[in-house]
């Protein structure tokens, strides 16, 4: 079973993405873990079995940039897809420099999501 962490302060995005992932992988093949902010994400990342993270950048408490830097500094063995409504070039460049190459713009479209999932071969 694949463990996927969705980190977003929007319950709508978490719900939508959860349904899309369950549809893509199959209900019995995926476990979705939800985090409403970066603090919850850091706690969830202590579970070494997480294989994929969908990470929003703009969040309260601890933002997605901080979580991305944590993932990078700990050299965690997991795929990360940055989800954001603001595909700011500076943010993309700074995250790209530390190894984050997968971005999914909001609103999330099924075809873009499936293309990324095939690319990372999860």
Backbone as a printed PyTorch tensor [residue, N CA C, xyz], in Angstrom:
tensor([[[  0.8430,  -1.1810,   0.0000],
         [  0.0000,   0.0000,   0.0000],
         [  0.8870,   1.2430,   0.0000]],

        [[  0.5820,   2.1790,  -0.8840],
         [  1.3300,   3.4280,  -0.9680],
         [  0.8090,   4.4200,   0.0740]],

        [[  1.7330,   5.0380,   0.7910],
         [  1.3610,   6.0690,   1.7550],
         [  1.6580,   7.4280,   1.1390]],

        [[  0.6170,   8.2480,   1.0340],
         [  0.7480,   9.5630,   0.4190],
         [  0.3020,  10.6260,   1.4030]],

        [[  1.1390,  11.6390,   1.5740],
         [  0.8500,  12.7670,   2.4560],
         [  0.4210,  13.9550,   1.6040]],

        [[ -0.7450,  14.5130,   1.9190],
         [ -1.2140,  15.7290,   1.2590],
         [ -1.1740,  16.8440,   2.2920]],

        [[ -0.4010,  17.8920,   1.9780],
         [ -0.2280,  19.0140,   2.8930],
         [ -0.8060,  20.2610,   2.2390]],

        [[ -1.9270,  20.7340,   2.7680],
         [ -2.5830,  21.9220,   2.2190],
         [ -3.5380,  22.4690,   3.2680]],

        [[ -3.6390,  23.7810,   3.3520],
         [ -4.5560,  24.3770,   4.3180],
         [ -5.9900,  24.4260,   3.7920]],

        [[ -6.2020,  23.9970,   2.5590],
         [ -7.5460,  23.9500,   1.9790],
         [ -8.1000,  22.5340,   2.0600]],

        [[ -9.1680,  22.3580,   2.8330],
         [ -9.7900,  21.0290,   2.9130],
         [-10.3680,  20.6250,   1.5630]],

        [[-10.7630,  21.5910,   0.7600],
         [-11.2870,  21.2940,  -0.5790],
         [-10.2090,  20.6470,  -1.4380]],

        [[ -9.0070,  21.2120,  -1.4270],
         [ -7.8980,  20.6490,  -2.2030],
         [ -7.5430,  19.2550,  -1.6920]],

        [[ -7.4810,  19.1000,  -0.3780],
         [ -7.1530,  17.7860,   0.1940],
         [ -8.1840,  16.7480,  -0.2350]],

        [[ -9.4530,  17.0910,  -0.1470],
         [-10.5270,  16.1610,  -0.5270],
         [-10.4620,  15.8270,  -2.0120]],

        [[-10.3360,  16.8430,  -2.8540],
         [-10.2750,  16.6400,  -4.3000],
         [ -9.0800,  15.7620,  -4.6750]],

        [[ -7.9220,  16.1020,  -4.1720],
         [ -6.7130,  15.3530,  -4.4940],
         [ -6.8050,  13.9140,  -3.9650]],

        [[ -7.3870,  13.7420,  -2.8030],
         [ -7.5700,  12.3900,  -2.2490],
         [ -8.4130,  11.5340,  -3.1880]],

        [[ -9.5340,  12.0790,  -3.6570],
         [-10.3900,  11.3380,  -4.5930],
         [ -9.6490,  11.0140,  -5.8850]],

        [[ -8.8850,  11.9660,  -6.3900],
         [ -8.1380,  11.7490,  -7.6320],
         [ -7.0960,  10.6460,  -7.4640]],

        [[ -6.4110,  10.6430,  -6.3260],
         [ -5.3860,   9.6340,  -6.0730],
         [ -5.9920,   8.2450,  -5.8600]],

        [[ -7.1010,   8.1860,  -5.1490],
         [ -7.7970,   6.9090,  -4.9510],
         [ -8.2830,   6.3760,  -6.2900]],

        [[ -8.7800,   7.2610,  -7.1420],
         [ -9.2290,   6.8620,  -8.4800],
         [ -8.0500,   6.3520,  -9.3140]],

        [[ -6.9110,   7.0050,  -9.2080],
         [ -5.7320,   6.6410, -10.0060],
         [ -5.1120,   5.3190,  -9.5270]],

        [[ -4.8800,   5.1890,  -8.2300],
         [ -4.1860,   4.0230,  -7.6940],
         [ -5.1230,   2.8730,  -7.3110]],

        [[ -6.3630,   3.1890,  -6.9700],
         [ -7.2930,   2.1800,  -6.4670],
         [ -7.4210,   2.3000,  -4.9600]],

        [[ -8.6390,   2.1390,  -4.4780],
         [ -8.9530,   2.3420,  -3.0600],
         [ -8.0860,   1.5010,  -2.1260]],

        [[ -7.8120,   0.2560,  -2.5130],
         [ -7.0700,  -0.6470,  -1.6390],
         [ -5.5560,  -0.5400,  -1.8150]],

        [[ -5.1040,   0.3920,  -2.6670],
         [ -3.6710,   0.5100,  -2.9570],
         [ -3.0250,   1.7530,  -2.3690]],

        [[ -3.8360,   2.6020,  -1.7360],
         [ -3.2930,   3.8680,  -1.2670],
         [ -3.8590,   4.2480,   0.0990]],

        [[ -2.9900,   4.8040,   0.9380],
         [ -3.4150,   5.3790,   2.2090],
         [ -3.0770,   6.8610,   2.1550]],

        [[ -4.0920,   7.7010,   2.3350],
         [ -3.9190,   9.1460,   2.2770],
         [ -3.7840,   9.6860,   3.7030]],

        [[ -2.7190,  10.4290,   3.9410],
         [ -2.5100,  11.0990,   5.2190],
         [ -2.6640,  12.5900,   4.9510]],

        [[ -3.4180,  13.2730,   5.7940],
         [ -3.7020,  14.6900,   5.5780],
         [ -3.0140,  15.5570,   6.6190]],

        [[ -2.5020,  16.7060,   6.1440],
         [ -1.9060,  17.6930,   7.0430],
         [ -2.4050,  19.0680,   6.6200]],

        [[ -2.8970,  19.8490,   7.5720],
         [ -3.4940,  21.1490,   7.2540],
         [ -2.4890,  22.2970,   7.2440]],

        [[ -1.2700,  22.0150,   7.6980],
         [ -0.2210,  23.0430,   7.6850],
         [  1.1370,  22.3550,   7.7900]],

        [[  2.1940,  23.1590,   7.7180],
         [  3.5340,  22.6130,   7.7460],
         [  3.8940,  21.9090,   9.0450]],

        [[  3.3450,  22.3800,  10.1580],
         [  3.6230,  21.7320,  11.4450],
         [  3.0800,  20.3060,  11.4510]],

        [[  1.8470,  20.1350,  10.9800],
         [  1.2730,  18.7920,  10.8780],
         [  2.0840,  17.9270,   9.9180]],

        [[  2.5760,  18.5410,   8.8360],
         [  3.3720,  17.8080,   7.8510],
         [  4.6650,  17.2850,   8.4660]],

        [[  5.3520,  18.1380,   9.2290],
         [  6.6060,  17.7140,   9.8520],
         [  6.3820,  16.5410,  10.8050]],

        [[  5.2670,  16.5680,  11.5150],
         [  4.9210,  15.4540,  12.4000],
         [  4.6710,  14.1870,  11.5790]],

        [[  3.8960,  14.3150,  10.4950],
         [  3.5650,  13.1610,   9.6540],
         [  4.8040,  12.5800,   8.9720]],

        [[  5.7610,  13.4290,   8.6500],
         [  6.9730,  12.9670,   7.9630],
         [  7.8740,  12.1070,   8.8420]],

        [[  7.5810,  12.0400,  10.1160],
         [  8.3420,  11.1510,  10.9930],
         [  8.0640,   9.6890,  10.6660]],

        [[  6.9750,   9.4450,   9.9420],
         [  6.6350,   8.1040,   9.4720],
         [  7.4830,   7.8370,   8.2230]],

        [[  8.4630,   6.9860,   8.3440],
         [  9.3920,   6.7310,   7.2430],
         [  8.7840,   5.9690,   6.0770]],

        [[  7.5210,   5.5850,   6.1830],
         [  6.9010,   4.8110,   5.1110],
         [  6.1960,   5.6800,   4.0720]],

        [[  6.1690,   6.9820,   4.2500],
         [  5.5370,   7.8760,   3.2760],
         [  6.3810,   7.8570,   2.0030]],

        [[  5.7030,   7.6510,   0.8620],
         [  6.3980,   7.5550,  -0.4160],
         [  6.2560,   8.8150,  -1.2680]],

        [[  5.1750,   9.5520,  -1.0490],
         [  4.8820,  10.6950,  -1.8920],
         [  4.2460,  11.7940,  -1.0580]],

        [[  4.6930,  13.0370,  -1.3030],
         [  4.1290,  14.1920,  -0.6080],
         [  3.6330,  15.1930,  -1.6450]],

        [[  2.4150,  15.6480,  -1.4620],
         [  1.8790,  16.7880,  -2.2070],
         [  1.9520,  17.9520,  -1.2350]],

        [[  2.7270,  18.9690,  -1.5920],
         [  3.0630,  20.0250,  -0.6520],
         [  2.6690,  21.3990,  -1.1770]],

        [[  1.7240,  22.0280,  -0.4890],
         [  1.3470,  23.4040,  -0.8010],
         [  2.4260,  24.3310,  -0.2540]],

        [[  2.6370,  25.4540,  -0.9190],
         [  3.6680,  26.4000,  -0.4890],
         [  3.1200,  27.4060,   0.5260]],

        [[  1.9880,  28.0030,   0.2320],
         [  1.4130,  29.0500,   1.0900],
         [  0.4950,  28.4220,   2.1390]],

        [[  1.0080,  28.3320,   3.3920],
         [  0.2290,  27.7560,   4.4860],
         [  0.5380,  28.4870,   5.7850]],

        [[ -0.3870,  28.3970,   6.7310],
         [ -0.1290,  29.0000,   8.0450],
         [  0.8210,  28.1420,   8.8800]],

        [[  1.2350,  28.6690,   9.9780],
         [  2.0990,  28.0380,  10.9900],
         [  3.5080,  27.8270,  10.4260]],

        [[  3.6940,  26.8060,   9.6110],
         [  4.9630,  26.5610,   8.9250],
         [  4.6350,  26.4110,   7.4460]],

        [[  5.3020,  27.1980,   6.5920],
         [  4.9610,  27.1780,   5.1650],
         [  5.6210,  26.0000,   4.4410]],

        [[  5.2010,  25.8130,   3.1960],
         [  5.7010,  24.7040,   2.3920],
         [  7.1800,  24.7960,   2.0670]],

        [[  7.7040,  26.0140,   1.9140],
         [  9.1390,  26.1730,   1.6740],
         [  9.9450,  25.5680,   2.8200]],

        [[  9.5130,  25.8190,   4.0370],
         [ 10.2100,  25.2850,   5.2120],
         [ 10.1320,  23.7630,   5.2500]],

        [[  8.9850,  23.2220,   4.8960],
         [  8.8340,  21.7650,   4.8700],
         [  9.7220,  21.1730,   3.7770]],

        [[  9.7630,  21.8160,   2.6090],
         [ 10.6170,  21.3440,   1.5090],
         [ 12.0840,  21.3430,   1.9340]],

        [[ 12.4990,  22.3890,   2.6180],
         [ 13.8880,  22.4640,   3.0900],
         [ 14.1760,  21.3730,   4.1280]],

        [[ 13.1960,  21.0570,   4.9540],
         [ 13.3390,  19.9690,   5.9250],
         [ 13.5200,  18.6360,   5.1880]],

        [[ 12.6600,  18.3790,   4.1900],
         [ 12.7540,  17.1400,   3.4070],
         [ 14.1400,  17.0440,   2.7670]],

        [[ 14.5990,  18.1310,   2.2020],
         [ 15.9120,  18.1520,   1.5450],
         [ 17.0470,  17.9390,   2.5530]],

        [[ 17.0060,  18.6490,   3.6580],
         [ 18.1020,  18.5600,   4.6380],
         [ 18.1920,  17.1880,   5.2870]],

        [[ 17.0700,  16.5050,   5.4120],
         [ 17.0570,  15.1700,   6.0270],
         [ 17.2870,  14.0690,   4.9910]],

        [[ 17.3730,  14.4740,   3.7140],
         [ 17.5570,  13.5260,   2.6110],
         [ 16.5370,  12.4000,   2.6760]],

        [[ 15.2830,  12.7700,   2.8990],
         [ 14.2110,  11.7880,   2.9860],
         [ 13.9740,  11.1460,   1.6220]],

        [[ 13.8090,   9.8450,   1.6170],
         [ 13.6230,   9.0840,   0.3820],
         [ 12.1420,   9.0520,   0.0150]],

        [[ 11.6860,  10.1640,  -0.5520],
         [ 10.2920,  10.2410,  -0.9790],
         [ 10.1730,  11.2420,  -2.1140]],

        [[  9.1690,  11.0350,  -2.9230],
         [  8.8820,  11.9630,  -4.0180],
         [  8.0470,  13.1060,  -3.4630]],

        [[  8.2830,  14.3050,  -3.9840],
         [  7.5300,  15.4700,  -3.5450],
         [  7.0150,  16.2230,  -4.7660]],

        [[  5.7290,  16.5210,  -4.7380],
         [  5.1120,  17.3430,  -5.7770],
         [  4.6330,  18.6170,  -5.1010]],

        [[  5.1370,  19.7460,  -5.5710],
         [  4.7450,  21.0420,  -5.0380],
         [  3.4380,  21.4460,  -5.6990]],

        [[  2.4150,  21.7300,  -4.8850],
         [  1.1350,  22.2060,  -5.4150],
         [  0.9420,  23.6530,  -4.9620]],

        [[  0.6490,  24.5190,  -5.9090],
         [  0.4930,  25.9240,  -5.5510],
         [ -0.3110,  26.6730,  -6.6040]],

        [[ -1.0290,  27.6690,  -6.1470],
         [ -1.7660,  28.5420,  -7.0570],
         [ -0.8550,  29.6320,  -7.5920]],

        [[  0.2820,  29.8260,  -6.9340],
         [  1.2090,  30.8820,  -7.3020],
         [  2.5170,  30.2650,  -7.7820]],

        [[  2.6290,  30.0400,  -9.0830],
         [  3.8540,  29.4660,  -9.6300],
         [  4.8790,  30.5700,  -9.8690]],

        [[  5.2810,  31.1970,  -8.7900],
         [  6.2540,  32.2770,  -8.8120],
         [  7.6170,  31.7430,  -9.2620]],

        [[  8.2320,  32.4170, -10.2490],
         [  9.5180,  31.9610, -10.7840],
         [ 10.5910,  31.8550,  -9.7130]],

        [[ 10.6030,  32.7810,  -8.7880],
         [ 11.6120,  32.7710,  -7.7280],
         [ 11.4570,  31.5400,  -6.8460]],

        [[ 10.2150,  31.2070,  -6.4990],
         [  9.9460,  30.0230,  -5.6720],
         [ 10.3470,  28.7590,  -6.4260]],

        [[  9.9540,  28.6670,  -7.6860],
         [ 10.2840,  27.4910,  -8.4980],
         [ 11.7970,  27.3410,  -8.6130]],

        [[ 12.4850,  28.4370,  -8.8630],
         [ 13.9390,  28.3920,  -8.9960],
         [ 14.6070,  27.9630,  -7.6960]],

        [[ 14.1830,  28.5420,  -6.5770],
         [ 14.8210,  28.1980,  -5.3000],
         [ 14.5610,  26.7390,  -4.9230]],

        [[ 13.3540,  26.2520,  -5.1640],
         [ 13.0620,  24.8470,  -4.8590],
         [ 13.7640,  23.9250,  -5.8520]],

        [[ 13.8380,  24.3450,  -7.1040],
         [ 14.5410,  23.5550,  -8.1160],
         [ 16.0070,  23.3740,  -7.7840]],

        [[ 16.6280,  24.4070,  -7.2100],
         [ 18.0510,  24.3420,  -6.8650],
         [ 18.3520,  23.2980,  -5.7930]],

        [[ 17.3610,  23.0000,  -4.9580],
         [ 17.6030,  21.9810,  -3.9240],
         [ 16.9720,  20.6360,  -4.2840]],

        [[ 16.5260,  20.5080,  -5.5420],
         [ 16.1060,  19.1920,  -6.0180],
         [ 14.6340,  18.9690,  -6.2710]],

        [[ 13.7980,  19.9630,  -6.0510],
         [ 12.3680,  19.7760,  -6.2690],
         [ 12.0310,  20.1850,  -7.7030]],

        [[ 11.5860,  19.2230,  -8.4920],
         [ 11.3510,  19.4600,  -9.9180],
         [  9.9010,  19.2700, -10.3420]],

        [[  9.0690,  18.7530,  -9.4560],
         [  7.6880,  18.4320,  -9.8210],
         [  6.7250,  19.4440,  -9.2260]],

        [[  6.0480,  20.1690, -10.1030],
         [  5.1070,  21.2130,  -9.6980],
         [  3.7530,  20.9310, -10.3180]],

        [[  2.7060,  21.1050,  -9.5180],
         [  1.3360,  20.9120,  -9.9670],
         [  0.5530,  22.1710,  -9.6440]],

        [[  0.2070,  22.9480, -10.6890],
         [ -0.5060,  24.2040, -10.4240],
         [ -1.9570,  23.9600, -10.0130]],

        [[ -2.4520,  24.8660,  -9.1880],
         [ -3.8770,  24.8760,  -8.8400],
         [ -4.5780,  25.7870,  -9.8380]],

        [[ -5.7710,  25.4950, -10.2620],
         [ -6.5650,  24.3170,  -9.8760],
         [ -5.9550,  23.0380, -10.4540]],

        [[ -6.1350,  21.9680,  -9.7260],
         [ -5.5470,  20.6830, -10.1160],
         [ -6.4290,  20.0200, -11.1700]],

        [[ -5.7880,  19.6170, -12.2560],
         [ -6.4770,  18.9190, -13.3400],
         [ -5.9910,  17.4740, -13.3870]],

        [[ -6.8990,  16.5660, -13.6070],
         [ -6.5890,  15.1370, -13.6060],
         [ -5.4710,  14.7880, -14.5740]],

        [[ -5.5050,  15.3530, -15.7890],
         [ -4.4860,  14.9970, -16.7750],
         [ -3.0850,  15.4160, -16.3270]],

        [[ -2.9550,  16.5850, -15.7200],
         [ -1.6490,  17.0340, -15.2210],
         [ -1.1680,  16.1440, -14.0780]],

        [[ -2.0930,  15.7930, -13.1860],
         [ -1.7490,  14.9200, -12.0690],
         [ -1.2610,  13.5700, -12.5830]],

        [[ -1.9960,  12.9630, -13.4970],
         [ -1.6240,  11.6550, -14.0300],
         [ -0.2850,  11.7060, -14.7600]],

        [[ -0.0260,  12.7830, -15.4860],
         [  1.2650,  12.9510, -16.1680],
         [  2.4070,  12.9520, -15.1610]],

        [[  2.2450,  13.6800, -14.0610],
         [  3.2840,  13.7120, -13.0190],
         [  3.4650,  12.3630, -12.3460]],

        [[  2.3680,  11.6810, -12.0580],
         [  2.4590,  10.3810, -11.3950],
         [  3.1710,   9.3720, -12.2890]],

        [[  2.9100,   9.4170, -13.5860],
         [  3.6060,   8.5350, -14.5220],
         [  5.0790,   8.8970, -14.6050]],

        [[  5.3830,  10.1800, -14.5530],
         [  6.7700,  10.6610, -14.6370],
         [  7.5970,  10.1510, -13.4570]],

        [[  7.0320,  10.1840, -12.2620],
         [  7.7910,   9.7540, -11.0880],
         [  7.7110,   8.2400, -10.8660]],

        [[  6.8870,   7.5680, -11.6460],
         [  6.7740,   6.1060, -11.6140],
         [  6.5340,   5.5520, -10.2300]],

        [[  5.5690,   6.1100,  -9.5560],
         [  5.2480,   5.6360,  -8.2000],
         [  4.3070,   4.4490,  -8.2740]]])
